[in-house]
Amino acid sequence: MDVASEPHGFGGLTHGSHETSSGSKLSFFYTSPTLTKGAEDLVLVLLHGWPQMSYMWRHLIPMLSEKYRLFVPDLPGYGNSTPTTTGNDKLTYGTAITEALHATYSSPVRVVLVGHDRGARVVHRLTVSKSQFPDLVIAGIVLADIIPTFEQFAAFNNPATVSRYFHWGFLPNVALSVPMIKAFGGGKLCRMLMQAGAGANAEGAKTLFSNGSVDVYASHYENESTIEATARDYEAAAKDDYTAQVEDQKAGRKVDVPILVLYSAQNLGAMANVPEVWQNWVKEGTRLEVKTIEDGYGHFFLEEAPDLSFGHIIQFVESIDISGRS
């Protein structure tokens, strides 16, 4: 995606970049701090997943930006953001994003964090570790199509899950996965992954693949640096992120802000009892909403069904206390 020209759906947003302490130069689009929205200074932070980039939000940005300021980065090593040099765990990614956020908006920054796939894992980590970010006031979070990393690995005792989520075991073997992807073709793999993750809903698939989306994702996944950075993302999941969640559970550190979990019945719902899983990761007494996305929409339902997704997100955001009090 060429940031020199305005990407489809990003009207009203400005492109920026920030050198972070992780070594990543983070690329992002944002609403100008001088623009006042109906929700005062609340910022919706939109974090994409693998193998995509910020362009996945193109359908939702026009709707969400009507009411809220938006901050829409490419994760470190993805899209137009350069890789980190200090690690690829989700706390490092989240720290880089908060640094860019604070460089853009006055502190403290009140946010609702919205993440899909890998981006949702960054949201989860930032929320559980929010005491490390006193100038980041998290009013609520939205997680799309994930269960916690610990639970994802635990689910691999089911052979069907191992087959469906093969990349969780393949990508962390960076010395093998990176040259194999390069030989196969990163763009070719990206196109196949997008096709495999799409749902059975024909109209949804048409929306997912509209505006040259897969061409954009595939072009970035041709870059060797992107291939390696995304593999190291999964490598960190199998090491640092997994270990961190084991320690979280031992210490009783759980999500303690309002949380909305959206998941595809066709995708994640076929693997796990999503509502039951998340009950164990949210502090007792904290508002937890879990909603199923049906009608044949797949893993990429935020792109496949943007109107439906917007309805769930906006209803949740408008119903929470945006002051950040749990």
Order of alpha helices (4+ residues) and beta strands (2+ residues): beta-beta-beta-alpha-beta-alpha-beta-alpha-beta-alpha-alpha-alpha-alpha-alpha-alpha-alpha-alpha-alpha-beta-alpha-beta-alpha-alpha
